[in-house]
Amino acid sequence: MGELFTVEFWDYFGPLLLAGTRDTLVMTVVSTVFAYLLGLPLGVLLVLTGDHGIRPHRTLNRCVGWVINVGRSLPFIILMVCVLPFTKLLVGTKLGVLGAIPPLVISAAPFIARMVESSLSEVDAGVVEAAQSMGASTLQLVWKVYLPEALPSLILGGSISIITILAYTAIAGAIGAGGLGDLAIRYGYQRREPAKMWVAAVLLIVLVQIVQTVFSRVSNRIDKRLK
Amino acid sequence: MRDSIIQIEHLTKTFGTGSSAVHALEDISLDIRQGEIFGIIGLSGAGKSTLVRCMNLLERPTSGSITVGGQRLAWMEPDGGSEKLVTVSEKELRLARRDITMIFQSFNLLMQRTCLKNVCFPMELAGVSGAQARKRAEELLELVGLGDKANAYPAQLSGGQKQRVAIARALATNPKVLLCDEATSALDPTTTASILALLKDLNEKLGVTVVVITHQMSVIEEICSRVAILDGGVMAEQGNVQDIFSNPSTDAARRLVYPGGVRAEQVPASSRAVRISFNGGTVYQPLIASLAIDCGVKVNILGADTRSINGHAFGTMLLSLPEDPNDAAKALSYIRAQPNVTAEEVEYHG
C-alpha cells in the first residue's frame, strides 16, 4: 500500500477518482429524483387505497402492490440487463451514466413506494379523521395532512433510498456505467490493484456517511414532536 | 321550546354482514335542540361514539335519517320493493362539516404545526385568506385562554392545553354544533372541570350547540341539560338530566347513575327492604335520623348512593325494615310522607 503515498499514484488516479465521484453523484441524484417522482405518488396511492385508507379500493391497491412486488423481486443486476432494450430506447445508450439511470429509477421506485407507504402509515389515523371531520378533500388530506405530518419520516426514508441507489450505482458500474463502483471493480477485481480499490471504497463510505448524517440531522431538526 | 338542530330518526348501524354482523346502533331517534348541551352516555361499546360519528357522517349509517341544521345529510329512499340509504354528495358533506365540528379524546392536533397554524387549518381548507385566518386564529386562542401559546407546538403543551387548541380549531369555521367525543376522558379531574367550564362558557357566549359523548356521569351532571342513555346500541332512556338522575327508570340508567349501586338481589332474604329515591329535595334533610326520633323506629341502611347537584339531593338508598310489621308500616308511611322522596318496597325471593 506504500504507493498511496507517491505523487505518481495521485497524478494518475486523482483525476479518475474525481470523475468517478462526479459520475456516482450524478447517477445517484438524478435517479433519486426520478425514482421519487414515480415512487412517491405510488406510495401515496397505496396508503389511500388501502383497506384502512381514506379511499379504500381493493382491486387498485392489490394491482399496484403486485407491480411493486414484481419490481422489487428482481435483483438489480438482473433487472438492469432485462431492461437494456428499454434503456436504449429511452436514452439512446446502454452505457455510461445516462444508460445507468433508467434501470436505477425502475429498480428504486418500487422500493421508494414502500418506504413512502410505511412513512405515511405512521400518521395518526385520528389526525386524518379530524381533518376529514373539518371537511378536507382527499387532495387536501394528502398535501396538508399526510405529507407534512410524515415529513420527518419521509426524509429519513429518503436517506435510506439514496444510500440504496448509491449502492446500486456500484453494481451498474459492473456493466459499464462508470462511477466509483466501476473504478473499484476495474482496479480491484480485474487489475488486482487493491490500493486503488480501497481508495474508491473509502470514498463511497464517506459519501454514505455524509448522506446519513445530513438527512438524520434535518429530520430531527424539523420534527416538532421532539421539542 | 327551542328549535331542533339535530334530528335523528330510526338510525341503525350494522358492521359486517351475515352471522358476523354487529348491530352497533338499533333504531335510535334523537332530537337535539339549538343552543343546548346534550349528553350521550353509555358504557364502552354502547355505540355512543358510532352515534356521534354518524352525525357528521364520518360513519355511514345502515339506515335511518339524519338532519343537521335543517339540512338532510342522510335519509331513506324507496329502492324497488325496499328502501335504501341516501347521503348528500361528497362536496355538500364537506361544506356541511364546517357547521358540525368535532373534538376528540386524543386531541388529534397536527403535530408538525404550531397552535396558531392548527387553528388556521380548517380555515385553510375552507379557502379563507391567510391574513384573515391568522387574525381569527389569534382571537380564538385568546378565547380559549392560550393567547400566549400561538407559536408553540402541540408536543410542548399539556393535555388540557391541547384540548383547548382543539376547541379553538373546532370553532374556527363558526360551527352550529360542536361534537365532543370523549373529550375529557384522557384528562385529570381538575383539567376536566376546566375544559367543561370552557365548553359551557362557549355554549353561552357563542350559542353553539354542544353534544357531549362520555362514559362519565359526572360530565353529564356538570354541564348537560338533557341526556340520552345508550345501552348495547339501544336508546335506553332520554330526557332532562334532573329527571333521569332522580328517577332512572331503566337498568342501564341506574347502572350509570349509581355505578356502585344497590341491588335488591344482594339483600338477605329474611328482611323486608325498601328503596328510597331522593328526587331533588334539600340535602339538609336528615331523613334517617328523624325517622328514628319521630317514629322511634330503627332501620338499617343496606346501601346508599346519593349525591348533591346544586344543593339538591339525588340518589337511592336501600333500607331494611324492622321485623315487626307495625313498625315497618309506620316507617314506610313516614318516609312516603316526606317531600321529594319516593319509596317502593323491593320484592325479592331469597
Interface residues (C-beta under 8 A of the other chain):
Chain A: D124 G126 V127 E129 A130 A131 Q132 S133 M134 G135 A136 S137 Q140 K144 V145 P148 E149 L151 P152 I222 D223 K224 R225 L226 K227
Chain B: N56 L58 L93 R94 L95 A96 R97 R98 T101 M102 F104 S106 N108 L109 L110 M111 Q112 R113 F121 P122 E124 L125 A126 Y153 P154 A155 Q156 A166 R169 T173
